Amino acid sequence: MFCDGAMKMLREIRQASGLTQIELAKRASLDRTRVSLWEAGYVDLSPVEEERIRIVLLDAAQDRIVELQGAILALGTPAGK
């Protein structure tokens, strides 16, 4: 079971990865209301649901990192380097 601090961190990761609760729920095969209630601390997720959330957030974070790397590389090499 995720502790309150972990839930907050996972919500921040979701947001930083550009996922809405609806998108997270869909990718994790969960109901959006359940994700919302979980993020607010009203319900606990089963171990299977927690694992689905972890997998989706890890994938989303990795996708976001790849996007950022591409954007940085597109900036090119600074003059004189």
PyMOL Python script that loads the backbone (N, CA, C, O; Angstrom):
from pymol import cmd

cmd.read_pdbstr("""\
ATOM      1  N   MET A   1       0.839  -1.172   0.000  1.00  0.00           N
ATOM      2  CA  MET A   1       0.000   0.000   0.000  1.00  0.00           C
ATOM      3  C   MET A   1       0.888   1.241   0.000  1.00  0.00           C
ATOM      4  O   MET A   1       1.867   1.312   0.743  1.00  0.00           O
ATOM      5  N   PHE A   2       0.543   2.216  -0.835  1.00  0.00           N
ATOM      6  CA  PHE A   2       1.304   3.452  -0.901  1.00  0.00           C
ATOM      7  C   PHE A   2       1.009   4.308   0.323  1.00  0.00           C
ATOM      8  O   PHE A   2      -0.147   4.424   0.731  1.00  0.00           O
ATOM      9  N   CYS A   3       2.038   4.907   0.911  1.00  0.00           N
ATOM     10  CA  CYS A   3       1.819   5.850   2.009  1.00  0.00           C
ATOM     11  C   CYS A   3       1.438   7.204   1.428  1.00  0.00           C
ATOM     12  O   CYS A   3       1.540   7.416   0.219  1.00  0.00           O
ATOM     13  N   ASP A   4       0.993   8.132   2.296  1.00  0.00           N
ATOM     14  CA  ASP A   4       0.549   9.448   1.829  1.00  0.00           C
ATOM     15  C   ASP A   4       1.630  10.164   1.024  1.00  0.00           C
ATOM     16  O   ASP A   4       1.335  10.757  -0.015  1.00  0.00           O
ATOM     17  N   GLY A   5       2.871  10.117   1.488  1.00  0.00           N
ATOM     18  CA  GLY A   5       3.960  10.774   0.776  1.00  0.00           C
ATOM     19  C   GLY A   5       4.174  10.185  -0.603  1.00  0.00           C
ATOM     20  O   GLY A   5       4.452  10.909  -1.559  1.00  0.00           O
ATOM     21  N   ALA A   6       4.043   8.862  -0.707  1.00  0.00           N
ATOM     22  CA  ALA A   6       4.213   8.203  -2.006  1.00  0.00           C
ATOM     23  C   ALA A   6       3.071   8.574  -2.941  1.00  0.00           C
ATOM     24  O   ALA A   6       3.292   8.776  -4.135  1.00  0.00           O
ATOM     25  N   MET A   7       1.851   8.666  -2.412  1.00  0.00           N
ATOM     26  CA  MET A   7       0.710   9.050  -3.254  1.00  0.00           C
ATOM     27  C   MET A   7       0.912  10.450  -3.811  1.00  0.00           C
ATOM     28  O   MET A   7       0.635  10.705  -4.983  1.00  0.00           O
ATOM     29  N   LYS A   8       1.390  11.349  -2.972  1.00  0.00           N
ATOM     30  CA  LYS A   8       1.639  12.721  -3.434  1.00  0.00           C
ATOM     31  C   LYS A   8       2.709  12.723  -4.521  1.00  0.00           C
ATOM     32  O   LYS A   8       2.569  13.403  -5.538  1.00  0.00           O
ATOM     33  N   MET A   9       3.772  11.963  -4.305  1.00  0.00           N
ATOM     34  CA  MET A   9       4.857  11.898  -5.287  1.00  0.00           C
ATOM     35  C   MET A   9       4.363  11.302  -6.600  1.00  0.00           C
ATOM     36  O   MET A   9       4.713  11.788  -7.675  1.00  0.00           O
ATOM     37  N   LEU A  10       3.557  10.259  -6.516  1.00  0.00           N
ATOM     38  CA  LEU A  10       3.050   9.635  -7.731  1.00  0.00           C
ATOM     39  C   LEU A  10       2.105  10.570  -8.478  1.00  0.00           C
ATOM     40  O   LEU A  10       2.088  10.574  -9.709  1.00  0.00           O
ATOM     41  N   ARG A  11       1.318  11.360  -7.750  1.00  0.00           N
ATOM     42  CA  ARG A  11       0.456  12.351  -8.402  1.00  0.00           C
ATOM     43  C   ARG A  11       1.319  13.383  -9.127  1.00  0.00           C
ATOM     44  O   ARG A  11       1.012  13.777 -10.251  1.00  0.00           O
ATOM     45  N   GLU A  12       2.407  13.820  -8.474  1.00  0.00           N
ATOM     46  CA  GLU A  12       3.306  14.792  -9.100  1.00  0.00           C
ATOM     47  C   GLU A  12       3.979  14.200 -10.336  1.00  0.00           C
ATOM     48  O   GLU A  12       4.157  14.890 -11.340  1.00  0.00           O
ATOM     49  N   ILE A  13       4.351  12.933 -10.264  1.00  0.00           N
ATOM     50  CA  ILE A  13       4.949  12.264 -11.427  1.00  0.00           C
ATOM     51  C   ILE A  13       3.924  12.188 -12.554  1.00  0.00           C
ATOM     52  O   ILE A  13       4.252  12.434 -13.715  1.00  0.00           O
ATOM     53  N   ARG A  14       2.678  11.847 -12.210  1.00  0.00           N
ATOM     54  CA  ARG A  14       1.617  11.785 -13.217  1.00  0.00           C
ATOM     55  C   ARG A  14       1.469  13.136 -13.909  1.00  0.00           C
ATOM     56  O   ARG A  14       1.418  13.218 -15.137  1.00  0.00           O
ATOM     57  N   GLN A  15       1.401  14.176 -13.115  1.00  0.00           N
ATOM     58  CA  GLN A  15       1.223  15.515 -13.674  1.00  0.00           C
ATOM     59  C   GLN A  15       2.431  15.941 -14.500  1.00  0.00           C
ATOM     60  O   GLN A  15       2.273  16.498 -15.586  1.00  0.00           O
ATOM     61  N   ALA A  16       3.633  15.685 -13.994  1.00  0.00           N
ATOM     62  CA  ALA A  16       4.847  16.067 -14.722  1.00  0.00           C
ATOM     63  C   ALA A  16       4.985  15.289 -16.031  1.00  0.00           C
ATOM     64  O   ALA A  16       5.582  15.773 -16.993  1.00  0.00           O
ATOM     65  N   SER A  17       4.430  14.092 -16.053  1.00  0.00           N
ATOM     66  CA  SER A  17       4.482  13.271 -17.267  1.00  0.00           C
ATOM     67  C   SER A  17       3.402  13.657 -18.261  1.00  0.00           C
ATOM     68  O   SER A  17       3.343  13.118 -19.366  1.00  0.00           O
ATOM     69  N   GLY A  18       2.547  14.594 -17.865  1.00  0.00           N
ATOM     70  CA  GLY A  18       1.503  15.067 -18.765  1.00  0.00           C
ATOM     71  C   GLY A  18       0.271  14.185 -18.813  1.00  0.00           C
ATOM     72  O   GLY A  18      -0.545  14.318 -19.725  1.00  0.00           O
ATOM     73  N   LEU A  19       0.120  13.284 -17.848  1.00  0.00           N
ATOM     74  CA  LEU A  19      -1.046  12.411 -17.822  1.00  0.00           C
ATOM     75  C   LEU A  19      -2.154  13.014 -16.968  1.00  0.00           C
ATOM     76  O   LEU A  19      -1.897  13.549 -15.889  1.00  0.00           O
ATOM     77  N   THR A  20      -3.372  12.926 -17.452  1.00  0.00           N
ATOM     78  CA  THR A  20      -4.524  13.275 -16.633  1.00  0.00           C
ATOM     79  C   THR A  20      -4.925  12.032 -15.846  1.00  0.00           C
ATOM     80  O   THR A  20      -4.446  10.932 -16.120  1.00  0.00           O
ATOM     81  N   GLN A  21      -5.803  12.216 -14.871  1.00  0.00           N
ATOM     82  CA  GLN A  21      -6.321  11.053 -14.148  1.00  0.00           C
ATOM     83  C   GLN A  21      -7.050  10.111 -15.101  1.00  0.00           C
ATOM     84  O   GLN A  21      -6.981   8.891 -14.957  1.00  0.00           O
ATOM     85  N   ILE A  22      -7.741  10.685 -16.067  1.00  0.00           N
ATOM     86  CA  ILE A  22      -8.469   9.864 -17.037  1.00  0.00           C
ATOM     87  C   ILE A  22      -7.505   9.001 -17.846  1.00  0.00           C
ATOM     88  O   ILE A  22      -7.745   7.811 -18.048  1.00  0.00           O
ATOM     89  N   GLU A  23      -6.404   9.617 -18.311  1.00  0.00           N
ATOM     90  CA  GLU A  23      -5.419   8.870 -19.094  1.00  0.00           C
ATOM     91  C   GLU A  23      -4.743   7.792 -18.252  1.00  0.00           C
ATOM     92  O   GLU A  23      -4.541   6.670 -18.716  1.00  0.00           O
ATOM     93  N   LEU A  24      -4.396   8.136 -17.014  1.00  0.00           N
ATOM     94  CA  LEU A  24      -3.785   7.144 -16.124  1.00  0.00           C
ATOM     95  C   LEU A  24      -4.741   5.987 -15.898  1.00  0.00           C
ATOM     96  O   LEU A  24      -4.352   4.823 -15.994  1.00  0.00           O
ATOM     97  N   ALA A  25      -5.986   6.305 -15.599  1.00  0.00           N
ATOM     98  CA  ALA A  25      -6.975   5.256 -15.347  1.00  0.00           C
ATOM     99  C   ALA A  25      -7.134   4.348 -16.560  1.00  0.00           C
ATOM    100  O   ALA A  25      -7.170   3.124 -16.432  1.00  0.00           O
ATOM    101  N   LYS A  26      -7.229   4.959 -17.735  1.00  0.00           N
ATOM    102  CA  LYS A  26      -7.409   4.167 -18.955  1.00  0.00           C
ATOM    103  C   LYS A  26      -6.217   3.241 -19.185  1.00  0.00           C
ATOM    104  O   LYS A  26      -6.392   2.052 -19.452  1.00  0.00           O
ATOM    105  N   ARG A  27      -5.017   3.783 -19.083  1.00  0.00           N
ATOM    106  CA  ARG A  27      -3.805   2.971 -19.325  1.00  0.00           C
ATOM    107  C   ARG A  27      -3.624   1.880 -18.279  1.00  0.00           C
ATOM    108  O   ARG A  27      -3.062   0.824 -18.571  1.00  0.00           O
ATOM    109  N   ALA A  28      -4.103   2.133 -17.046  1.00  0.00           N
ATOM    110  CA  ALA A  28      -3.961   1.151 -15.969  1.00  0.00           C
ATOM    111  C   ALA A  28      -5.186   0.255 -15.838  1.00  0.00           C
ATOM    112  O   ALA A  28      -5.268  -0.565 -14.923  1.00  0.00           O
ATOM    113  N   SER A  29      -6.141   0.412 -16.758  1.00  0.00           N
ATOM    114  CA  SER A  29      -7.390  -0.362 -16.721  1.00  0.00           C
ATOM    115  C   SER A  29      -8.129  -0.198 -15.397  1.00  0.00           C
ATOM    116  O   SER A  29      -8.598  -1.168 -14.800  1.00  0.00           O
ATOM    117  N   LEU A  30      -8.220   1.051 -14.956  1.00  0.00           N
ATOM    118  CA  LEU A  30      -8.933   1.382 -13.724  1.00  0.00           C
ATOM    119  C   LEU A  30     -10.004   2.419 -14.030  1.00  0.00           C
ATOM    120  O   LEU A  30      -9.954   3.086 -15.063  1.00  0.00           O
ATOM    121  N   ASP A  31     -10.957   2.549 -13.144  1.00  0.00           N
ATOM    122  CA  ASP A  31     -11.967   3.587 -13.266  1.00  0.00           C
ATOM    123  C   ASP A  31     -11.358   4.923 -12.857  1.00  0.00           C
ATOM    124  O   ASP A  31     -10.613   4.988 -11.879  1.00  0.00           O
ATOM    125  N   ARG A  32     -11.668   5.993 -13.594  1.00  0.00           N
ATOM    126  CA  ARG A  32     -11.115   7.305 -13.286  1.00  0.00           C
ATOM    127  C   ARG A  32     -11.496   7.765 -11.882  1.00  0.00           C
ATOM    128  O   ARG A  32     -10.693   8.389 -11.188  1.00  0.00           O
ATOM    129  N   THR A  33     -12.713   7.456 -11.469  1.00  0.00           N
ATOM    130  CA  THR A  33     -13.158   7.838 -10.130  1.00  0.00           C
ATOM    131  C   THR A  33     -12.292   7.171  -9.071  1.00  0.00           C
ATOM    132  O   THR A  33     -11.981   7.777  -8.046  1.00  0.00           O
ATOM    133  N   ARG A  34     -11.907   5.941  -9.313  1.00  0.00           N
ATOM    134  CA  ARG A  34     -11.053   5.216  -8.349  1.00  0.00           C
ATOM    135  C   ARG A  34      -9.689   5.894  -8.248  1.00  0.00           C
ATOM    136  O   ARG A  34      -9.149   6.045  -7.152  1.00  0.00           O
ATOM    137  N   VAL A  35      -9.131   6.301  -9.386  1.00  0.00           N
ATOM    138  CA  VAL A  35      -7.843   7.003  -9.373  1.00  0.00           C
ATOM    139  C   VAL A  35      -7.975   8.315  -8.606  1.00  0.00           C
ATOM    140  O   VAL A  35      -7.109   8.654  -7.800  1.00  0.00           O
ATOM    141  N   SER A  36      -9.040   9.043  -8.851  1.00  0.00           N
ATOM    142  CA  SER A  36      -9.263  10.316  -8.168  1.00  0.00           C
ATOM    143  C   SER A  36      -9.394  10.123  -6.664  1.00  0.00           C
ATOM    144  O   SER A  36      -8.775  10.843  -5.881  1.00  0.00           O
ATOM    145  N   LEU A  37     -10.199   9.154  -6.268  1.00  0.00           N
ATOM    146  CA  LEU A  37     -10.386   8.881  -4.838  1.00  0.00           C
ATOM    147  C   LEU A  37      -9.088   8.407  -4.192  1.00  0.00           C
ATOM    148  O   LEU A  37      -8.800   8.750  -3.045  1.00  0.00           O
ATOM    149  N   TRP A  38      -8.316   7.627  -4.922  1.00  0.00           N
ATOM    150  CA  TRP A  38      -7.036   7.150  -4.392  1.00  0.00           C
ATOM    151  C   TRP A  38      -6.069   8.310  -4.205  1.00  0.00           C
ATOM    152  O   TRP A  38      -5.423   8.420  -3.162  1.00  0.00           O
ATOM    153  N   GLU A  39      -5.963   9.186  -5.219  1.00  0.00           N
ATOM    154  CA  GLU A  39      -5.059  10.325  -5.093  1.00  0.00           C
ATOM    155  C   GLU A  39      -5.463  11.241  -3.937  1.00  0.00           C
ATOM    156  O   GLU A  39      -4.613  11.877  -3.315  1.00  0.00           O
ATOM    157  N   ALA A  40      -6.756  11.303  -3.657  1.00  0.00           N
ATOM    158  CA  ALA A  40      -7.246  12.144  -2.559  1.00  0.00           C
ATOM    159  C   ALA A  40      -7.133  11.433  -1.208  1.00  0.00           C
ATOM    160  O   ALA A  40      -7.394  12.033  -0.165  1.00  0.00           O
ATOM    161  N   GLY A  41      -6.744  10.150  -1.229  1.00  0.00           N
ATOM    162  CA  GLY A  41      -6.556   9.416   0.018  1.00  0.00           C
ATOM    163  C   GLY A  41      -7.807   8.775   0.582  1.00  0.00           C
ATOM    164  O   GLY A  41      -7.828   8.383   1.749  1.00  0.00           O
ATOM    165  N   TYR A  42      -8.859   8.661  -0.231  1.00  0.00           N
ATOM    166  CA  TYR A  42     -10.121   8.100   0.256  1.00  0.00           C
ATOM    167  C   TYR A  42     -10.232   6.593   0.111  1.00  0.00           C
ATOM    168  O   TYR A  42     -10.998   5.957   0.835  1.00  0.00           O
ATOM    169  N   VAL A  43      -9.480   6.013  -0.814  1.00  0.00           N
ATOM    170  CA  VAL A  43      -9.512   4.565  -1.003  1.00  0.00           C
ATOM    171  C   VAL A  43      -8.083   4.045  -1.128  1.00  0.00           C
ATOM    172  O   VAL A  43      -7.167   4.771  -1.512  1.00  0.00           O
ATOM    173  N   ASP A  44      -7.926   2.787  -0.797  1.00  0.00           N
ATOM    174  CA  ASP A  44      -6.660   2.092  -1.014  1.00  0.00           C
ATOM    175  C   ASP A  44      -6.792   1.250  -2.268  1.00  0.00           C
ATOM    176  O   ASP A  44      -7.870   0.749  -2.585  1.00  0.00           O
ATOM    177  N   LEU A  45      -5.705   1.103  -2.964  1.00  0.00           N
ATOM    178  CA  LEU A  45      -5.684   0.260  -4.149  1.00  0.00           C
ATOM    179  C   LEU A  45      -5.211  -1.136  -3.774  1.00  0.00           C
ATOM    180  O   LEU A  45      -4.483  -1.319  -2.798  1.00  0.00           O
ATOM    181  N   SER A  46      -5.629  -2.101  -4.551  1.00  0.00           N
ATOM    182  CA  SER A  46      -5.132  -3.463  -4.360  1.00  0.00           C
ATOM    183  C   SER A  46      -3.684  -3.515  -4.841  1.00  0.00           C
ATOM    184  O   SER A  46      -3.248  -2.634  -5.581  1.00  0.00           O
ATOM    185  N   PRO A  47      -2.939  -4.533  -4.431  1.00  0.00           N
ATOM    186  CA  PRO A  47      -1.565  -4.659  -4.931  1.00  0.00           C
ATOM    187  C   PRO A  47      -1.491  -4.713  -6.458  1.00  0.00           C
ATOM    188  O   PRO A  47      -0.549  -4.185  -7.048  1.00  0.00           O
ATOM    189  N   VAL A  48      -2.461  -5.337  -7.094  1.00  0.00           N
ATOM    190  CA  VAL A  48      -2.483  -5.409  -8.561  1.00  0.00           C
ATOM    191  C   VAL A  48      -2.693  -4.013  -9.145  1.00  0.00           C
ATOM    192  O   VAL A  48      -2.022  -3.638 -10.107  1.00  0.00           O
ATOM    193  N   GLU A  49      -3.613  -3.245  -8.575  1.00  0.00           N
ATOM    194  CA  GLU A  49      -3.859  -1.882  -9.054  1.00  0.00           C
ATOM    195  C   GLU A  49      -2.631  -0.999  -8.851  1.00  0.00           C
ATOM    196  O   GLU A  49      -2.288  -0.195  -9.718  1.00  0.00           O
ATOM    197  N   GLU A  50      -1.970  -1.151  -7.701  1.00  0.00           N
ATOM    198  CA  GLU A  50      -0.750  -0.381  -7.440  1.00  0.00           C
ATOM    199  C   GLU A  50       0.317  -0.692  -8.477  1.00  0.00           C
ATOM    200  O   GLU A  50       0.995   0.214  -8.962  1.00  0.00           O
ATOM    201  N   GLU A  51       0.468  -1.947  -8.814  1.00  0.00           N
ATOM    202  CA  GLU A  51       1.475  -2.333  -9.807  1.00  0.00           C
ATOM    203  C   GLU A  51       1.136  -1.751 -11.177  1.00  0.00           C
ATOM    204  O   GLU A  51       2.025  -1.300 -11.899  1.00  0.00           O
ATOM    205  N   ARG A  52      -0.135  -1.758 -11.531  1.00  0.00           N
ATOM    206  CA  ARG A  52      -0.546  -1.161 -12.807  1.00  0.00           C
ATOM    207  C   ARG A  52      -0.205   0.324 -12.847  1.00  0.00           C
ATOM    208  O   ARG A  52       0.279   0.831 -13.858  1.00  0.00           O
ATOM    209  N   ILE A  53      -0.462   1.019 -11.735  1.00  0.00           N
ATOM    210  CA  ILE A  53      -0.149   2.453 -11.645  1.00  0.00           C
ATOM    211  C   ILE A  53       1.355   2.660 -11.811  1.00  0.00           C
ATOM    212  O   ILE A  53       1.787   3.533 -12.563  1.00  0.00           O
ATOM    213  N   ARG A  54       2.150   1.851 -11.104  1.00  0.00           N
ATOM    214  CA  ARG A  54       3.616   1.976 -11.204  1.00  0.00           C
ATOM    215  C   ARG A  54       4.089   1.816 -12.645  1.00  0.00           C
ATOM    216  O   ARG A  54       4.892   2.610 -13.135  1.00  0.00           O
ATOM    217  N   ILE A  55       3.589   0.795 -13.313  1.00  0.00           N
ATOM    218  CA  ILE A  55       4.018   0.510 -14.684  1.00  0.00           C
ATOM    219  C   ILE A  55       3.652   1.668 -15.612  1.00  0.00           C
ATOM    220  O   ILE A  55       4.479   2.107 -16.411  1.00  0.00           O
ATOM    221  N   VAL A  56       2.428   2.159 -15.510  1.00  0.00           N
ATOM    222  CA  VAL A  56       1.983   3.256 -16.378  1.00  0.00           C
ATOM    223  C   VAL A  56       2.811   4.507 -16.119  1.00  0.00           C
ATOM    224  O   VAL A  56       3.243   5.170 -17.062  1.00  0.00           O
ATOM    225  N   LEU A  57       3.038   4.835 -14.839  1.00  0.00           N
ATOM    226  CA  LEU A  57       3.801   6.044 -14.525  1.00  0.00           C
ATOM    227  C   LEU A  57       5.261   5.919 -14.950  1.00  0.00           C
ATOM    228  O   LEU A  57       5.860   6.892 -15.408  1.00  0.00           O
ATOM    229  N   LEU A  58       5.829   4.740 -14.802  1.00  0.00           N
ATOM    230  CA  LEU A  58       7.207   4.532 -15.254  1.00  0.00           C
ATOM    231  C   LEU A  58       7.306   4.707 -16.760  1.00  0.00           C
ATOM    232  O   LEU A  58       8.217   5.373 -17.254  1.00  0.00           O
ATOM    233  N   ASP A  59       6.374   4.114 -17.488  1.00  0.00           N
ATOM    234  CA  ASP A  59       6.366   4.266 -18.950  1.00  0.00           C
ATOM    235  C   ASP A  59       6.194   5.728 -19.346  1.00  0.00           C
ATOM    236  O   ASP A  59       6.893   6.218 -20.233  1.00  0.00           O
ATOM    237  N   ALA A  60       5.270   6.423 -18.695  1.00  0.00           N
ATOM    238  CA  ALA A  60       5.010   7.831 -19.025  1.00  0.00           C
ATOM    239  C   ALA A  60       6.227   8.696 -18.709  1.00  0.00           C
ATOM    240  O   ALA A  60       6.568   9.596 -19.477  1.00  0.00           O
ATOM    241  N   ALA A  61       6.880   8.426 -17.583  1.00  0.00           N
ATOM    242  CA  ALA A  61       8.067   9.203 -17.215  1.00  0.00           C
ATOM    243  C   ALA A  61       9.197   8.959 -18.210  1.00  0.00           C
ATOM    244  O   ALA A  61       9.903   9.891 -18.597  1.00  0.00           O
ATOM    245  N   GLN A  62       9.364   7.715 -18.620  1.00  0.00           N
ATOM    246  CA  GLN A  62      10.411   7.405 -19.601  1.00  0.00           C
ATOM    247  C   GLN A  62      10.114   8.071 -20.939  1.00  0.00           C
ATOM    248  O   GLN A  62      11.023   8.580 -21.594  1.00  0.00           O
ATOM    249  N   ASP A  63       8.852   8.070 -21.346  1.00  0.00           N
ATOM    250  CA  ASP A  63       8.470   8.747 -22.587  1.00  0.00           C
ATOM    251  C   ASP A  63       8.783  10.237 -22.496  1.00  0.00           C
ATOM    252  O   ASP A  63       9.289  10.831 -23.448  1.00  0.00           O
ATOM    253  N   ARG A  64       8.482  10.833 -21.349  1.00  0.00           N
ATOM    254  CA  ARG A  64       8.725  12.272 -21.156  1.00  0.00           C
ATOM    255  C   ARG A  64      10.221  12.575 -21.204  1.00  0.00           C
ATOM    256  O   ARG A  64      10.625  13.596 -21.762  1.00  0.00           O
ATOM    257  N   ILE A  65      11.043  11.708 -20.630  1.00  0.00           N
ATOM    258  CA  ILE A  65      12.491  11.891 -20.657  1.00  0.00           C
ATOM    259  C   ILE A  65      12.996  11.856 -22.095  1.00  0.00           C
ATOM    260  O   ILE A  65      13.828  12.677 -22.480  1.00  0.00           O
ATOM    261  N   VAL A  66      12.503  10.922 -22.882  1.00  0.00           N
ATOM    262  CA  VAL A  66      12.905  10.822 -24.291  1.00  0.00           C
ATOM    263  C   VAL A  66      12.518  12.098 -25.038  1.00  0.00           C
ATOM    264  O   VAL A  66      13.301  12.615 -25.834  1.00  0.00           O
ATOM    265  N   GLU A  67      11.305  12.607 -24.780  1.00  0.00           N
ATOM    266  CA  GLU A  67      10.869  13.857 -25.417  1.00  0.00           C
ATOM    267  C   GLU A  67      11.807  15.008 -25.057  1.00  0.00           C
ATOM    268  O   GLU A  67      12.202  15.787 -25.924  1.00  0.00           O
ATOM    269  N   LEU A  68      12.158  15.110 -23.782  1.00  0.00           N
ATOM    270  CA  LEU A  68      13.038  16.190 -23.333  1.00  0.00           C
ATOM    271  C   LEU A  68      14.434  16.053 -23.928  1.00  0.00           C
ATOM    272  O   LEU A  68      15.045  17.049 -24.314  1.00  0.00           O
ATOM    273  N   GLN A  69      14.939  14.831 -24.004  1.00  0.00           N
ATOM    274  CA  GLN A  69      16.251  14.614 -24.608  1.00  0.00           C
ATOM    275  C   GLN A  69      16.241  15.055 -26.064  1.00  0.00           C
ATOM    276  O   GLN A  69      17.185  15.692 -26.531  1.00  0.00           O
ATOM    277  N   GLY A  70      15.175  14.717 -26.781  1.00  0.00           N
ATOM    278  CA  GLY A  70      15.052  15.124 -28.180  1.00  0.00           C
ATOM    279  C   GLY A  70      15.024  16.634 -28.320  1.00  0.00           C
ATOM    280  O   GLY A  70      15.647  17.192 -29.224  1.00  0.00           O
ATOM    281  N   ALA A  71      14.305  17.294 -27.429  1.00  0.00           N
ATOM    282  CA  ALA A  71      14.219  18.758 -27.473  1.00  0.00           C
ATOM    283  C   ALA A  71      15.584  19.379 -27.202  1.00  0.00           C
ATOM    284  O   ALA A  71      15.965  20.357 -27.845  1.00  0.00           O
ATOM    285  N   ILE A  72      16.312  18.815 -26.259  1.00  0.00           N
ATOM    286  CA  ILE A  72      17.646  19.344 -25.930  1.00  0.00           C
ATOM    287  C   ILE A  72      18.592  19.137 -27.115  1.00  0.00           C
ATOM    288  O   ILE A  72      19.344  20.042 -27.477  1.00  0.00           O
ATOM    289  N   LEU A  73      18.553  17.962 -27.708  1.00  0.00           N
ATOM    290  CA  LEU A  73      19.421  17.689 -28.860  1.00  0.00           C
ATOM    291  C   LEU A  73      19.066  18.576 -30.049  1.00  0.00           C
ATOM    292  O   LEU A  73      19.944  18.953 -30.826  1.00  0.00           O
ATOM    293  N   ALA A  74      17.810  18.904 -30.193  1.00  0.00           N
ATOM    294  CA  ALA A  74      17.372  19.761 -31.298  1.00  0.00           C
ATOM    295  C   ALA A  74      17.909  21.178 -31.153  1.00  0.00           C
ATOM    296  O   ALA A  74      17.957  21.924 -32.131  1.00  0.00           O
ATOM    297  N   LEU A  75      18.309  21.554 -29.954  1.00  0.00           N
ATOM    298  CA  LEU A  75      18.873  22.892 -29.753  1.00  0.00           C
ATOM    299  C   LEU A  75      20.215  23.038 -30.443  1.00  0.00           C
ATOM    300  O   LEU A  75      20.652  24.146 -30.755  1.00  0.00           O
ATOM    301  N   GLY A  76      20.861  21.910 -30.675  1.00  0.00           N
ATOM    302  CA  GLY A  76      22.152  21.945 -31.357  1.00  0.00           C
ATOM    303  C   GLY A  76      23.297  22.222 -30.401  1.00  0.00           C
ATOM    304  O   GLY A  76      23.102  22.370 -29.194  1.00  0.00           O
ATOM    305  N   THR A  77      24.477  22.287 -30.956  1.00  0.00           N
ATOM    306  CA  THR A  77      25.690  22.541 -30.192  1.00  0.00           C
ATOM    307  C   THR A  77      25.935  24.026 -30.120  1.00  0.00           C
ATOM    308  O   THR A  77      25.862  24.708 -31.142  1.00  0.00           O
ATOM    309  N   PRO A  78      26.226  24.556 -28.933  1.00  0.00           N
ATOM    310  CA  PRO A  78      26.519  25.992 -28.822  1.00  0.00           C
ATOM    311  C   PRO A  78      27.727  26.368 -29.679  1.00  0.00           C
ATOM    312  O   PRO A  78      28.643  25.565 -29.856  1.00  0.00           O
ATOM    313  N   ALA A  79      27.724  27.568 -30.200  1.00  0.00           N
ATOM    314  CA  ALA A  79      28.843  28.073 -31.017  1.00  0.00           C
ATOM    315  C   ALA A  79      30.123  28.052 -30.196  1.00  0.00           C
ATOM    316  O   ALA A  79      30.123  28.365 -29.005  1.00  0.00           O
ATOM    317  N   GLY A  80      31.191  27.684 -30.844  1.00  0.00           N
ATOM    318  CA  GLY A  80      32.495  27.665 -30.191  1.00  0.00           C
ATOM    319  C   GLY A  80      32.777  26.398 -29.414  1.00  0.00           C
ATOM    320  O   GLY A  80      33.801  26.316 -28.736  1.00  0.00           O
ATOM    321  N   LYS A  81      31.928  25.433 -29.485  1.00  0.00           N
ATOM    322  CA  LYS A  81      32.148  24.191 -28.737  1.00  0.00           C
ATOM    323  C   LYS A  81      32.550  23.078 -29.667  1.00  0.00           C
ATOM    324  O   LYS A  81      32.778  21.953 -29.221  1.00  0.00           O
TER     325      LYS A  81
END
""", "prot")
cmd.dss("prot")
cmd.show_as("cartoon", "prot")
cmd.util.cbc("prot")
cmd.orient("prot")
